[in-house]
Amino acid sequence: MFPHLFHIGAFSMPTYGLLVALGFLAGLWLTTRLAARSGISSETVLNLGVFCALGGIVGAKVAMIVMSPDYRAHPGEIFTLATLQSAGIFYGGLIAALGAAFWYMRRHRLPFLSTADQFAPGVALGHGIGRLGCFAAGCCWGRPTHLPWAVVFTNPDAVISPDRLGVPLHPTQLYEAFAEWIICAILLWFIARRHRDGQVLGLYLLLYGAARFVIEFYREHDSSNPLGLGLSLEQWIALALMLCGAALLTRLSFAPSKQIFNWANR
């Protein structure tokens, strides 16, 4: 709707970038508060958050380049300013951030599951704010619909495909933003109660995977799914996240009380 907040000469402030930055700061603020309450150093969490953010940015862009048919057809576009400014694909960023977090926590001997639990609500909060940036920029748009809450993009500077300008669409960006905030509220309720280390992370993976799987039915994709069966690649990844979350919750329900992945005292 509003790809740029303002213009000063040739410079413009992208709404997406500002909201993503606010989402990161809000998520990190929430995480530091939760970590301090659980006895984890706030400085360590800040360093870990920045490290994961850098890994997430790289992972999101790599996933975007690998999965986009436009880059396969025009590989020179990889090294353009538009690619540098683009958001990338969240799944790629999430996987890369998890890998970076695993390496960082092992290197600094942090309890993996306990630390990841503190990050889960903040990730949901920040991601929801970031999806507002997607809505402002016009990316990640939905399928055409005539529902009362349909949205119409009219700004030619929006990222949306030109043939979708002026067409009522599902506001899938808002669907995901609201879903993330609901997930954040559920995780905050759950983390305040007695639980095993890792259950908050498992619940996040299960809930986000389920929400994303459903939302993808209303989102428009610019390429066919190579895996078939009528599901998009994003839905297959969502199913994988759901299975990982369910497996982690099941494992923790029957595991001994000692913490899994606790290398702090090794």
C-alpha positions in Angstrom: 0.0 0.0 0.0 2.8 2.4 1.0 6.1 1.1 -0.4 8.0 4.2 0.6 7.4 6.5 3.6 8.9 9.5 2.1 11.3 10.8 -0.6 14.2 13.3 -0.3 15.6 13.8 -3.7 16.9 10.5 -5.0 16.7 8.9 -1.5 13.5 7.1 -0.3 12.7 5.4 3.0 11.2 1.9 2.2 8.4 1.1 4.6 9.3 -2.6 4.4 12.9 -2.0 5.7 11.7 0.1 8.5 9.1 -2.4 9.7 11.5 -5.3 9.5 14.0 -3.3 11.6 11.3 -2.5 14.1 10.2 -6.2 14.1 13.8 -7.3 14.8 14.2 -4.8 17.6 10.8 -5.7 19.2 11.6 -9.4 19.0 15.0 -9.0 20.5 13.6 -6.8 23.3 11.1 -9.5 24.2 13.7 -12.2 24.0 16.1 -10.3 26.3 13.4 -9.9 28.9 12.5 -13.6 28.8 16.1 -14.6 28.9 16.9 -12.4 31.9 14.0 -14.0 33.8 15.3 -17.4 33.0 18.9 -16.5 34.1 20.5 -16.2 30.7 22.8 -13.2 30.2 21.1 -10.4 28.3 24.5 -9.5 26.6 24.8 -13.1 25.3 21.3 -13.1 24.0 21.9 -9.8 22.2 25.0 -11.1 20.6 23.2 -14.3 19.6 20.3 -12.3 18.2 22.5 -10.2 16.0 24.4 -13.3 14.8 21.2 -15.1 13.9 19.9 -12.0 12.2 22.9 -11.9 9.9 22.6 -15.6 9.2 18.9 -15.2 8.5 19.4 -12.4 6.0 21.9 -14.4 4.1 19.8 -17.6 4.2 16.6 -15.7 3.1 18.4 -14.2 0.1 20.0 -17.5 -0.9 16.7 -19.3 -0.7 15.1 -16.5 -2.8 17.8 -16.9 -5.5 17.6 -20.7 -5.6 13.8 -20.9 -5.7 13.0 -18.0 -8.1 12.7 -18.8 -11.8 13.7 -15.2 -12.7 17.2 -15.6 -11.2 17.6 -18.9 -13.1 16.7 -17.2 -16.3 18.7 -14.0 -15.6 21.6 -14.9 -13.2 23.0 -11.4 -13.6 20.1 -10.1 -11.5 21.7 -11.7 -8.4 24.3 -8.9 -8.2 21.8 -6.0 -8.5 20.7 -3.4 -6.0 17.1 -4.8 -6.2 18.4 -8.2 -4.9 20.3 -6.5 -2.1 17.2 -4.6 -1.0 14.8 -7.5 -1.3 13.5 -9.4 1.7 14.2 -13.0 0.6 12.3 -16.1 1.7 11.5 -16.4 5.4 12.0 -20.2 5.4 15.5 -19.8 4.1 16.2 -17.2 6.8 14.7 -19.4 9.5 16.7 -22.5 8.6 19.9 -20.5 8.3 19.2 -18.6 11.6 18.6 -22.0 13.4 21.9 -23.3 12.0 23.8 -20.2 13.1 22.2 -20.4 16.5 23.1 -24.0 16.9 26.7 -23.3 16.1 26.9 -20.2 18.3 25.3 -21.9 21.3 27.5 -24.9 21.0 30.6 -22.7 20.7 29.6 -20.7 23.8 28.2 -23.7 25.7 24.7 -22.4 26.0 21.8 -24.8 26.7 20.3 -25.1 23.2 16.6 -25.9 24.0 16.3 -23.5 26.9 17.8 -20.7 24.9 15.7 -21.4 21.9 12.6 -21.3 24.0 13.4 -17.7 25.0 13.7 -16.7 21.3 10.5 -18.4 20.0 8.0 -15.7 21.2 10.3 -12.9 20.0 10.6 -14.5 16.6 6.8 -14.7 16.3 6.4 -11.1 17.4 9.0 -9.7 15.1 7.9 -11.8 12.1 4.4 -10.5 12.5 5.6 -6.9 12.4 7.8 -7.8 9.4 4.7 -9.1 7.5 3.2 -5.6 7.9 6.2 -4.5 5.9 5.3 -7.1 3.2 1.8 -5.6 3.1 3.1 -2.1 2.7 5.5 -3.2 0.0 2.9 -5.3 -1.9 4.9 -8.5 -1.9 3.6 -12.0 -0.8 0.2 -11.1 -2.2 -2.9 -13.4 -2.1 -5.2 -14.9 -4.7 -8.1 -12.9 -6.1 -11.2 -12.9 -4.0 -14.5 -11.0 -3.5 -14.6 -11.4 0.3 -15.5 -8.2 2.2 -12.0 -7.8 3.6 -10.2 -8.1 0.2 -7.5 -5.5 -0.4 -6.7 -3.7 -3.6 -3.2 -2.5 -4.4 -3.1 0.5 -6.7 0.4 2.0 -6.1 2.6 1.2 -9.2 5.7 1.2 -7.0 4.4 -1.8 -5.2 6.3 -5.1 -5.6 3.1 -6.9 -6.7 2.7 -8.2 -10.2 1.3 -5.4 -12.5 -1.6 -7.5 -13.6 -2.8 -7.7 -10.0 -2.9 -3.9 -9.5 -6.6 -2.9 -9.0 -7.7 -6.5 -8.3 -9.3 -7.5 -5.0 -6.9 -10.0 -3.3 -6.7 -12.0 -0.1 -4.5 -10.0 2.4 -2.3 -13.0 3.1 0.4 -10.7 4.6 -2.1 -9.7 7.3 -3.3 -13.2 7.8 0.2 -14.3 8.6 0.8 -11.2 10.8 -2.2 -11.9 12.9 -1.4 -15.6 13.1 2.1 -14.8 14.3 0.8 -12.5 17.1 -1.7 -15.1 18.2 1.2 -17.7 18.3 3.3 -15.2 20.3 0.5 -14.8 22.8 0.1 -18.6 23.1 3.9 -19.0 23.6 4.0 -16.3 26.3 1.2 -18.0 28.1 2.9 -21.4 27.8 6.4 -20.2 28.8 5.1 -18.7 32.0 3.9 -22.1 33.1 5.9 -25.2 34.1 7.3 -26.8 31.0 10.3 -28.8 29.8 13.1 -27.1 28.0 12.4 -27.3 24.3 8.6 -27.4 24.5 8.2 -23.8 23.6 10.3 -24.2 20.5 8.4 -27.4 19.6 5.1 -25.6 20.0 6.2 -22.7 17.9 7.3 -25.0 15.0 4.0 -26.8 15.2 1.8 -23.7 15.3 3.7 -21.7 12.8 3.9 -24.6 10.4 0.2 -25.2 10.6 -0.7 -21.5 10.2 1.6 -21.2 7.2 0.3 -24.4 5.6 -3.3 -23.0 5.7 -2.4 -19.5 4.6 -0.5 -20.8 1.5 -3.8 -22.0 0.0 -4.8 -18.3 -0.3 -1.4 -17.0 -1.5 -0.6 -16.6 -5.2 2.5 -18.3 -6.4 4.5 -17.4 -9.6 5.7 -20.9 -10.2 4.5 -24.5 -10.1 5.5 -26.8 -7.3 8.2 -29.3 -8.3 7.0 -31.8 -5.7 3.5 -32.0 -7.0 0.4 -33.3 -5.1 -1.3 -29.9 -5.3 0.9 -28.4 -2.6 3.4 -25.5 -2.9 7.0 -25.9 -1.8 6.3 -23.6 1.1 3.5 -26.0 2.2 5.9 -28.9 2.1 8.3 -27.0 4.3 5.5 -26.1 6.6 4.6 -29.7 7.0 8.3 -30.5 7.8 8.2 -27.8 10.5 5.0 -29.3 11.9 6.6 -32.7 12.0 9.7 -31.4 13.7 7.6 -29.6 16.3 5.4 -32.6 16.9 8.4 -34.9 17.1 10.2 -32.6 19.6 7.1 -32.3 21.8 6.6 -36.0 21.7 10.3 -36.7 22.5 10.2 -34.3 25.4 7.0 -35.8 26.8 8.7 -39.2 27.2 12.3 -38.2 27.7 14.1 -38.2 31.1 14.1 -34.9 32.9 17.7 -34.1 31.9 18.0 -31.5 29.2 18.7 -32.5 25.6 21.5 -30.8 23.8 22.9 -29.5 27.1 26.6 -29.1 26.4 27.1 -26.3 28.9 28.9 -28.5 31.4 30.9 -30.7 29.0 
